Amino acid sequence: MDAWAYAIASVLLVSSISLVGVLTLPLGTARIKRITHLLVSFAAGALFGDAFIHLLPESFALLGSGLSTSLFVMLGIVIFFCLEKFLRWRHCHIPTSKEHLHPVATMNIVGDAVHNLLDGIIIGASYLVSIPIGITTTLAVVLHEIPQEMGEFGVLVHSGASVKKALALNLLSALVAVIGTLISLAVGPRMEIYTLALLPVTAGGFLYIAGSDLIPEMHHETEAKASVWQLFFMLLGVGVMALLTFVG
């Protein structure tokens, strides 16, 4: 019951992040860009940190260091590759312009909903393994969802949606994560391999997102001072995940 309570509370917290886009309205484009670059850096560090410090060690401890664990990690990478390749959805926080076009709003919402379903599945399965693993995984999801949802909100508004409609669509898409969590909480206790396999799959997904989406976006910033700040925030994200190990 503790796992259910923590998981449902966590997925509702993650879903509420979908409303963060409204906070960008009073900000200018230049300020939003500076903020998102730092948030992306922090999220990249948190995802790498959760994968290497929490998820992979726990996976090897529970499943062993054999071929199956490595293949599950690769499966996570493949799943998120397919999500981007076939649904044309990705973590992108660069404003839409003539030089940088986003997928149409409908495609973006569909892709985001599928991604949120996976987030919910991951959160639910993580809490079934242990409360500390669930907390660190939820934190990693929250940190990479903040800049993502800011970008999603911008795409919808740029596509002609009103502020209220953009927030509503983002929230509905985010709440799909609740379904994913309920699936994991219902299926996990009946299929032990389901929960155990999702740990390395999650690690692979986090490594893919951080390495193929977030790190390349960090490289769009070439000014030396800003790059140093990016490095600092990425290391800070790793440090937060390491600190949670000692606290737990």
Buried (B, 14 or more C-beta within 10 A) or exposed (E): EEBBEBBBEBBBBBBBBBBBBBEBEEEEEEEBBBBBBBBBBBBBBBBBBBBBBBBBBBBBEBBEEEEBBBBBBBBBBBBBBEBBEEBBBBBBBBBBEEEEEBBEBEEBBBBBBBBBBBBBBBBBBBBBBBBBBBBBBBBBBBBBBBBBBBBBBBBBBBBEBEEEEBBBBBBBBBBBBBBBBBBBBEBBEEEEEBBBBBBBBBBBBBBBBBBBBBBEBBEEBEEEEBBEBBEBBBBBBBEBBEEBEEEE
